[in-house]
Amino acid sequence: MKKRMIFFFLGLVCLMGRVEIVVGQKVASHPESPADEGGGAPVVVYGTVMANQKPDPLELSVFRDYAFNSRRGPGVHTVSLEYEQGNMIEGRLPNEMTFEFHLPHLEDLAYMSLAFGNDHAFLDRFVILPGDTIELYVDLRYGAIHFGGNAVERMELQHSLALLDRKKQLFSQPYLFTGNPESVLSNPQFGEKYKELEKAGRRRMKFIQPGEEEIARLLQSDAAEGLTPSREQQDMLSEAQLEAGLQQLLYDNLMAKKTAAFLGSLVAVLHRASRGGDRDQLEKLRETINNKLPERLEGIMNKDWHPDAYGPVDLYTEWARLYGRLEDVERFEAIKEIPLTKIRDRAALDYFYHQYEFVLTAQEQLEDYLGMVSDPFSRTYLENLLALRREGGELRHFDFVDDSGRPFDEDMLRGKVTLLDFYIYGCGASRGFFHKAVKPLIAQFGDRDDFQVITISADPSDEIWKQSLKTGDYTSESTINLHTRELSHSHPFLVNYGIYGFPSKMIIGKDGTILQSAGLPGNFEVLKEIIEQALSE
């Protein structure tokens, strides 16, 4: 670890020492909000969706404890809400769909997201409190959302703050990182349009050299704009009739979110430089960031964050990614350097749930980390993940169906080495893995009675899954093909085993237990060696 990063981080540890002590307790500098008073109460969310055609199902997610932004993450309660067609008696038109959700008991502050199907949330982690009644009118014809109920001011404020962020993204200068802009403009489709826009003085792409120029732009622009909420956002917060504690929480989420995005941009630059193979340039970039980043983060990373803010969790998760790339250490080691124990444990949850299958030593890392975890929520889910994923562990929640709708018989896993291949239709990576690795494995071992491939589709409908079967790009006649039914990504197996991306893979041994679920590559030759070894035992 370079000395400059040691000194920078030790400074943060010292400055943040007081926060470390009060994690999980009331912080004296934060006024109490209604959520702090305890007792709990129900929450009701209801409303109307206006659309010219029936919209995708409305998914509502409640984050009581926050680890990372996923509707299927640890501790997240996600439901698909049923629509009812609008009725004249309630003053609704036939193309208005109504919905209603009751959360019987909420003890403390939580976050709520709403999305249509698998789309991005149009309400992203909005604060809800015990006793809230939240009414929404979502007009898809005009892209408008209106709020009612006893939490109307808080909902409208959060929506307005989010719209300001979105507006900035939409109207900001677009950049293209390329070392050869001439090759881009030589394409008549782009070159002629660029000249036309340039002549008219209108918005057009600005070309940036990857690497040092890219870093300089990031550090310069953010130095000018700052990483705090915009002046307009700050005015909105100060004028809102909310408790000071809630205002501070919303402010902290905005600041942390903006800073996390900034750090993510730096991570992307280093990632591209690393893939380019120019070691000298990579070291120059690291030097530049290490010299300027501490000044840029002064007053942010050592901030006294509101204890209920989700933003700092995302921020330190991103910081660990950057720290790992700057110091050329594994992300797991970077996470262990986070000084705030609760946030560190939540960042570890994000890491293990998303990276377990890609890291060969994930089981050893998780066993090691459980010796230092202090957050009870994180411990529960990390222990569960280890129990499910560890070598020799029995499969649980393996409740899938074949194309006739019959449940799979788990006894069919015994006596054979099994490759499990999870996929979704239309995923290029899933298609590539099947053609480049699975099909050659079938050709190599397919005539053996003690080897089999089971494909499992997480597609949202039976129709889409069966369409994938016809293509030959994800399955074959020699594979056993299963489906998650209507549960899709919410299937208990995918949720509990932390399967968020595709393709995902596991190898099951002849005894029906997990042979390997960590660090499995998509490479045919390596998978072949693993399977050959398993077959020989």
Secondary structure, DSSP 8 states (H G I E B T S, - for coil): --HHHHHHHHHHHHHTHHHHHHTTS--TTS---GGGG---EEEEEEEEEE-SS----EEEEEESS-SSS-TTSTTEEEEEE--EE--GGGT--TTEEEEEEEEEEE-S-EEEEEEETTS--SEEEEEE-TT-EEEEEEETTTTEEEEEETTHHHHHHHHHHHHHHHHHHHHS--EEE-S-HHHHHTSHHHHHHHHHHHHHT----EEE-TTHHHHHHHHHHHHHH-SS--HHHHHHHHHS-S-HHHHHHHHHHHHHHHHHHHHHHHHHHHHHHHHHT-HHHHHHHHHHHHHHHHHHHTTTTT----TT-SHHHHHHHHHHHHHHHHHT--HHHHHTT-S-HHHHHHHHHHHHHHHGGG-TTHHHHHHHHTTT---HHHHHHHHHHHHHHSTT-B--S---B-TTS-B--GGGGTTSEEEEEEE-TT-HHHHHHIIIIIHHHHHHHTT-TTEEEEEEE--SSHHHHHHHHHHSSS--TTSEEEE-GGGGGG-HHHHHTT--SSSEEEEE-TTSBEEE-SS--S-HHHHHHHHHHHHH-
